[in-house]
């Protein structure tokens, strides 16, 4: 799906007089029926996408192109004193690729920008945004999944998640202006691009959610994919075992399954859906 700014406004603006300037709160078609879209997921770490695994698996299965962009290597997230940063970065990459394979997402659609875990908010902000703008202009996504920066107020997230939320929002805004990072346009053959739709996710405090995706047919894929993050959950966080036994994997899958939320008796993943210009993402 590709559209200009006028078409975007027509899609996203309610037509009732009382809400003439309000962005639509529901997508034009249910997420369960989306097809032919390009989807870009931006997260801080390998495993941030676990919050959306059911939805991502569904989108991939329905003929959408799903890309996962991770800002950091995850090279700090362990309490195991035996692991070096380099070892952990490689472990987390392999965990992520294994998870994406279970979701049906091609390894070539995984992008890692290589920043250090835990230090994202101290990186050169302009450089990170420019890097994200490059990928937005290159992939030209119809939908962006990202940490929710907050609606009206600034949402609290732990450090890297907080940074990732605002970096993604700022990059979405910058990507639409041809005079920002214009070298990408004049020298690299890219063009400015405006993302039409957004799916913002959180790991707690779900009060701003306005869209719930039924993942009933994709629960097993979410469970199988999530069970690969053994360096981050259960005993693996303090004592990483590269070859977990049957009981350990059974426990991991049970942990993932227990984390799945339900609504009206159905397994769901919740989001704050937004459609419109990036300037109003938080309004």
RAQUIWO-V293827 format. One record per backbone hydrogen bond with DSSP energy under -0.5 kcal/mol. NH is the residue of the N-H (numbers start at 1). CO is the residue of the C=O. E is the energy in kcal/mol with one decimal. If there is no record, write none. Layout:
# RAQUIWO-V293827
nh | co | e
NH | CO | E
NH | CO | E
This chain:
# RAQUIWO-V293827
nh | co | e
8 | 4 | -2.3
9 | 5 | -2.4
10 | 6 | -2.2
11 | 7 | -1.9
12 | 8 | -2.3
13 | 9 | -2.1
14 | 12 | -0.5
14 | 22 | -1.8
19 | 16 | -1.3
20 | 17 | -1.2
22 | 19 | -1.5
24 | 12 | -2.7
33 | 30 | -2.3
34 | 31 | -1.7
36 | 63 | -0.7
39 | 37 | -0.6
39 | 65 | -3.4
40 | 143 | -2.6
41 | 67 | -2.8
42 | 40 | -0.5
42 | 145 | -2.8
43 | 41 | -0.5
43 | 69 | -2.5
48 | 45 | -2.0
50 | 47 | -1.4
51 | 48 | -1.3
52 | 49 | -2.0
53 | 50 | -0.9
56 | 52 | -2.8
57 | 53 | -2.5
58 | 54 | -2.0
59 | 55 | -2.6
60 | 56 | -2.4
61 | 57 | -2.4
62 | 58 | -1.6
63 | 60 | -1.3
64 | 59 | -2.0
65 | 37 | -2.8
66 | 64 | -0.7
67 | 39 | -2.7
68 | 109 | -2.5
69 | 41 | -3.5
69 | 67 | -0.5
70 | 68 | -0.5
70 | 111 | -3.1
71 | 43 | -2.3
72 | 44 | -2.3
73 | 115 | -2.2
78 | 76 | -2.6
79 | 237 | -2.8
80 | 237 | -0.6
81 | 79 | -0.7
83 | 80 | -1.5
88 | 84 | -2.5
89 | 85 | -2.7
90 | 86 | -1.9
91 | 87 | -2.4
92 | 88 | -2.8
93 | 89 | -1.7
94 | 90 | -2.3
95 | 91 | -2.4
96 | 92 | -2.1
97 | 93 | -2.5
98 | 94 | -2.2
99 | 95 | -2.2
100 | 96 | -2.7
101 | 97 | -1.9
102 | 98 | -1.6
103 | 99 | -1.2
104 | 100 | -0.6
104 | 101 | -1.0
105 | 100 | -2.7
109 | 106 | -2.1
110 | 107 | -1.7
111 | 68 | -3.0
111 | 109 | -0.5
113 | 70 | -2.6
115 | 71 | -2.4
119 | 116 | -1.3
122 | 119 | -1.7
123 | 120 | -1.4
125 | 123 | -0.8
128 | 124 | -2.2
129 | 125 | -2.6
130 | 126 | -2.6
131 | 127 | -2.0
132 | 128 | -2.3
133 | 129 | -3.0
134 | 130 | -2.1
135 | 131 | -1.5
136 | 132 | -2.3
137 | 133 | -2.9
138 | 134 | -2.1
139 | 135 | -2.7
140 | 136 | -2.6
142 | 38 | -2.3
143 | 38 | -1.7
144 | 197 | -2.2
145 | 40 | -2.8
145 | 143 | -0.5
146 | 199 | -1.5
148 | 201 | -2.0
149 | 147 | -0.5
152 | 150 | -0.7
152 | 282 | -4.1
153 | 151 | -1.0
155 | 149 | -1.8
155 | 153 | -0.6
161 | 158 | -0.5
162 | 158 | -2.8
163 | 159 | -2.5
164 | 160 | -2.7
165 | 161 | -2.1
166 | 162 | -1.5
167 | 163 | -2.7
168 | 164 | -2.3
169 | 165 | -1.7
170 | 166 | -2.7
171 | 167 | -2.3
172 | 168 | -2.3
173 | 169 | -1.7
174 | 170 | -2.5
175 | 171 | -2.5
176 | 172 | -0.6
176 | 173 | -1.0
177 | 174 | -1.5
178 | 176 | -0.6
180 | 177 | -1.6
184 | 181 | -1.6
185 | 182 | -0.8
186 | 182 | -3.1
187 | 183 | -2.3
188 | 183 | -0.9
189 | 185 | -0.6
190 | 184 | -2.3
193 | 175 | -2.3
195 | 193 | -0.6
197 | 142 | -1.5
198 | 274 | -2.8
199 | 144 | -2.8
200 | 272 | -2.3
201 | 146 | -2.0
209 | 206 | -1.6
210 | 271 | -2.2
211 | 271 | -1.7
213 | 269 | -2.9
214 | 212 | -0.5
215 | 213 | -0.7
215 | 267 | -2.1
218 | 215 | -2.6
219 | 216 | -0.7
222 | 218 | -2.0
223 | 219 | -2.7
224 | 220 | -2.8
225 | 221 | -2.5
226 | 222 | -2.6
227 | 223 | -1.5
228 | 225 | -1.6
229 | 226 | -1.4
230 | 228 | -1.9
232 | 229 | -1.6
233 | 229 | -0.8
236 | 233 | -1.0
237 | 234 | -1.5
238 | 235 | -0.9
239 | 235 | -2.5
242 | 240 | -0.5
244 | 241 | -0.5
249 | 245 | -2.3
250 | 246 | -2.1
251 | 247 | -2.2
252 | 248 | -2.3
253 | 249 | -2.5
254 | 250 | -2.0
255 | 251 | -2.2
256 | 252 | -2.2
257 | 253 | -2.6
258 | 254 | -2.3
259 | 255 | -0.9
259 | 256 | -0.7
260 | 257 | -1.2
261 | 268 | -0.6
263 | 266 | -2.4
266 | 263 | -1.7
268 | 261 | -2.4
269 | 213 | -1.5
271 | 211 | -2.7
272 | 200 | -2.4
273 | 271 | -0.8
274 | 198 | -2.2
275 | 24 | -0.6
276 | 196 | -1.6
280 | 277 | -1.8
281 | 278 | -1.6
283 | 280 | -1.6
